[in-house]
Amino acid sequence: MTHTRTELRALLEEHGLKPSRALGQNFVVDPNTVRRIARLADVGEGDLVLEIGAGLGSLTLALVETGAEVHAMEVDRYLLEPLRSIVEPRGVTVHHADALRAEYAEILQGRDAIVVANLPYNVATPLVLHLLESEPLIRRMLVMVQKEVGERFAAHAGDEAYGAASLRLQYFADARVVGKVSPTVFLPKPNVESALVSIIRRPEVRVDPSLVSEADLFEVIRTSFGQRRKMLRRSLAGWSSEGVFERADVAETRRPEELTIEEFARLAAAK
């Protein structure tokens, strides 16, 4: 059983709570939507699921229905008491933690995990990249984010949303948008659409570190996208060495949003 709009309003009133704008809280109040997210997360018995930003447990309860072992993380101390009263009787372990600073080793105890999360705009990109960079036990994610953020996560060379964050994610994982979510299923109703993004960690990073270091690769990527509309000969003027474009077999007249991660790697290796 998951929360309807009426039930969630009643919970907020019972505990004297309002959604926090500072924390970007928009609670999902449609049972069909949370069950759809749980289904797209492809989790079930034997899986360890870490839900980040559990709120009042709407999605948590849908994840429990799959038979997975669910751990729920919530940073808002005012939500902890009602959240625990709702989900702990269903076998969920609740963690009071900031997802950007949490001790994941203590939570995961050496086990592989799947993250499922409804992420606010201001934390979505730094959190997803933090988990990819520093938490290898998190093998997969299914995140609900603002539509523009989701498109950025899944973008490839030539796409309008493609940028440095797209390449950073590509280095560690494969991402694709697997669904859209209407603003009408949230309380309060946001002014934007949301996207559901599947992120699957690669067994190895996409560019062999023995060919070009991660630091060198992302130095050229960040420098290029610092002036994304300019040709590479302009955006990389302070970075490049003589003959680097020829050695990399990358035309200096191209723009950064046109290059694949493999082409950026050739540039980094050719400097």
Secondary structure, 3 states (H helix, E strand, C coil): CCCCHHHHHHHHHHCCCCCCCCCCCCEECCHHHHHHHHHHCCCCCCCEEEEECCCCCHHHHHHHHCCCEEEEEECCHHHHHHHHHHHHHHCCEEEECCCCCCCHHHHHCCCCEEEEEECCHHHHHHHHHHHHHHCCCEEEEEEEEEHHHHHHHHCCCCCCCCCHHHHHHHHHEEEEEEEEECHHHEECCCCCCEEEEEEEECCCCCCCCCCCCHHHHHHHHHHHHCCCCCCHHHHCCCCCCCCHHHHHCCCCCCCHHHCCHHHHHHHHHHC
